[in-house]
Amino acid sequence: MNERVLVVGASIAGLTAAHWLARHGFRPTVVERAVEPRSGGNGVDLRDDAVTVVERMGLLERIRELGTDVHGMKFVDAADRTIGRIDTRELTSVEIMRGDLVALLREATDVEIRFGTAVRSLTPDADGEGGGDGDGVTVGFEHGPDLRFDLVVGADGMHSTVRRLAFGPEERFIRHKDHYFAFADAADAAAPAEDRWMTMFNAPGKMAGVWRSGNHARAKAYFVFRSEPLRYDYRDVDEHKRMVATAFADSPWPPARALLDTALADPEFYFDALGQVRMDSWSAGRVVLIGDAAWCASPAAGAGAELAVVGAYRLAGELAAADGDHRVAFPRFEAAHRPLVARSQQIGPNVGVMIPRTETGLRLRNALVRLPVLKAAASLERRMRARNARPLPVYRRPV
Ligand SMILES: Cc1cc2nc3c(=O)[nH]c(=O)nc-3n(C[C@H](O)[C@H](O)[C@H](O)COP(=O)(O)OP(=O)(O)OC[C@H]3O[C@@H](n4cnc5c(N)ncnc54)[C@H](O)[C@@H]3O)c2cc1C
């Protein structure tokens, strides 16, 4: 039942779903808007159940080898002197560059991936007899003929086309979290980065930073600024670059100018609003969403990859356990995955600590980072998570 599954988006959620769908005997096809794999991005964290999933995919050893081995965060003042550090070594299970993770997931997923193929329309069959949802969905693409699938999995990120087509405009689902952020490569000469430490400089409502992992030659620059919602084209990278350049033009931190110049020259420059996706339901008929498209918690949560990997695994597993019956599988998947999403979306304190909005808040934060209090709070949170953890099911198809 429901063998032919279209997965839209060849990133962390889509590739993980395709891997597990194929392993459970479904026939997934992946389409990706970009013409080649997107290698950009900073480090992403895999914790707890996400580590279990990649281990079950046979990837954990390679992921550990490529891990960024970051030691923590270092806060500096306008004269580039260290104010304080937060050592995160005990807190993170595995951190890996997003591009490295996507490449490993692709290697582990023996499924057809059509690059340069974006979804344009979704037409579910008219209701079948008895008020059902027909036999399938006809999918139109920006190039090429329409194709029919039994199920469609939207793993196409925060600005998901699948979500827009099946659920409605993104304004209904994306909540602006008052900030914009950018990640990019930084040329080595411009990067005074201490190996394995994420160096951060704050002005009220702004943060610029740089870091170099133990295993990667190139440093990464990042920029965050606080703002009301801005009107811009989320696909226009030149416009994004101008917005970031304007926000950091007057940064008093000496390395900021050179970091900005080199980041603006990176073709993989990645920019977005710090936003969260909140939806009452992740499925509509034969269409289901996973990853940032369904529940983006924002980079401030540090949980995007974890949620994508675990959610994709659970969706494929519930479909297998229900022998392909999406009417049984989709609600079970949602019930199982919602608690982790809900916890991860509580990001308030993270943003306040990383980007204090006033001079007073900044002074308070700088005082706090000299004390071990933040580390203790994070460690407590981690122990609570471990205590609440339930074993991740091993899903099988009924014989
Ligand atoms: C280039 C890039 C860099 C990133 N860098 C970071 C980072 O440094 N730190 C961080 O925390 N998060 C980063 N993210 C987001 C991070 O990958 C997600 O938060 C998380 O891992 C969940 O991934 P996802 O697979 O749900 O979505 P995403 O990783 O956003 O992937 C969505 C995929 O769908 C594709 N797509 C979009 N629309 C269509 C369409 N209509 N048809 C077909 N394909 C489509 C996109 O090209 C993309 O490959 C980045 C994402 C991208 C794409």
The ligand as a MOL file (V3000), in Angstrom:
LIG
                    3D

  0  0  0     0  0            999 V3000
M  V30 BEGIN CTAB
M  V30 COUNTS 53 58 0 0 0
M  V30 BEGIN ATOM
M  V30 1 C 22.2940 25.6570 2.4450 0
M  V30 2 C 21.7660 25.5270 3.8530 0
M  V30 3 C 22.5650 25.9030 4.9340 0
M  V30 4 C 22.0950 25.7960 6.2380 0
M  V30 5 N 22.8970 26.1510 7.2660 0
M  V30 6 C 22.4960 25.9800 8.5250 0
M  V30 7 C 23.3580 26.2650 9.6260 0
M  V30 8 O 24.4860 26.6760 9.4440 0
M  V30 9 N 22.8900 26.1080 10.8890 0
M  V30 10 C 21.6200 25.6640 11.1180 0
M  V30 11 O 21.2290 25.5470 12.2720 0
M  V30 12 N 20.7780 25.3680 10.0980 0
M  V30 13 C 21.1980 25.5110 8.8140 0
M  V30 14 N 20.3380 25.1990 7.7870 0
M  V30 15 C 18.9960 24.6920 8.1070 0
M  V30 16 C 19.0990 23.2320 8.5720 0
M  V30 17 O 19.5480 22.3950 7.5450 0
M  V30 18 C 17.7300 22.8430 9.0800 0
M  V30 19 O 17.4000 23.6690 10.1860 0
M  V30 20 C 17.5740 21.4400 9.6370 0
M  V30 21 O 18.6600 20.6510 9.5280 0
M  V30 22 C 16.3780 20.7280 9.0260 0
M  V30 23 O 16.6380 20.4500 7.6910 0
M  V30 24 P 15.5190 20.2350 6.6120 0
M  V30 25 O 15.9880 19.1000 5.7790 0
M  V30 26 O 14.1850 20.1770 7.2150 0
M  V30 27 O 15.5190 21.6120 5.7810 0
M  V30 28 P 16.6770 22.3570 4.9140 0
M  V30 29 O 18.0200 21.9620 5.3970 0
M  V30 30 O 16.3170 23.7740 4.9190 0
M  V30 31 O 16.4820 21.7160 3.4670 0
M  V30 32 C 15.3850 21.9490 2.6090 0
M  V30 33 C 15.7800 21.4720 1.2170 0
M  V30 34 O 14.6610 21.5490 0.3540 0
M  V30 35 C 15.0500 22.1460 -0.8790 0
M  V30 36 N 13.8480 22.7840 -1.4650 0
M  V30 37 C 13.2420 23.9240 -1.0800 0
M  V30 38 N 12.1480 24.1480 -1.8200 0
M  V30 39 C 12.0510 23.1230 -2.7010 0
M  V30 40 C 11.1040 22.7910 -3.7290 0
M  V30 41 N 10.0220 23.5320 -3.9910 0
M  V30 42 N 11.3060 21.6480 -4.4590 0
M  V30 43 C 12.3910 20.8520 -4.2110 0
M  V30 44 N 13.3140 21.1350 -3.2390 0
M  V30 45 C 13.1310 22.2550 -2.4870 0
M  V30 46 C 16.1380 23.1210 -0.4670 0
M  V30 47 O 16.9850 23.4730 -1.5470 0
M  V30 48 C 16.8810 22.3290 0.5980 0
M  V30 49 O 17.8640 21.4840 0.0680 0
M  V30 50 C 20.7730 25.2980 6.4720 0
M  V30 51 C 19.9750 24.9190 5.4030 0
M  V30 52 C 20.4440 25.0150 4.0960 0
M  V30 53 C 19.5540 24.5710 2.9370 0
M  V30 END ATOM
M  V30 BEGIN BOND
M  V30 1 1 1 2
M  V30 2 1 2 3
M  V30 3 2 2 52
M  V30 4 2 3 4
M  V30 5 1 4 5
M  V30 6 1 4 50
M  V30 7 2 5 6
M  V30 8 1 6 7
M  V30 9 1 6 13
M  V30 10 2 7 8
M  V30 11 1 7 9
M  V30 12 1 9 10
M  V30 13 2 10 11
M  V30 14 1 10 12
M  V30 15 2 12 13
M  V30 16 1 13 14
M  V30 17 1 14 15
M  V30 18 1 14 50
M  V30 19 1 15 16
M  V30 20 1 16 17
M  V30 21 1 16 18
M  V30 22 1 18 19
M  V30 23 1 18 20
M  V30 24 1 20 21
M  V30 25 1 20 22
M  V30 26 1 22 23
M  V30 27 1 23 24
M  V30 28 2 24 25
M  V30 29 1 24 26
M  V30 30 1 24 27
M  V30 31 1 27 28
M  V30 32 2 28 29
M  V30 33 1 28 30
M  V30 34 1 28 31
M  V30 35 1 31 32
M  V30 36 1 32 33
M  V30 37 1 33 34
M  V30 38 1 33 48
M  V30 39 1 34 35
M  V30 40 1 35 36
M  V30 41 1 35 46
M  V30 42 1 36 37
M  V30 43 1 36 45
M  V30 44 2 37 38
M  V30 45 1 38 39
M  V30 46 1 39 40
M  V30 47 2 39 45
M  V30 48 1 40 41
M  V30 49 2 40 42
M  V30 50 1 42 43
M  V30 51 2 43 44
M  V30 52 1 44 45
M  V30 53 1 46 47
M  V30 54 1 46 48
M  V30 55 1 48 49
M  V30 56 2 50 51
M  V30 57 1 51 52
M  V30 58 1 52 53
M  V30 END BOND
M  V30 END CTAB
M  END
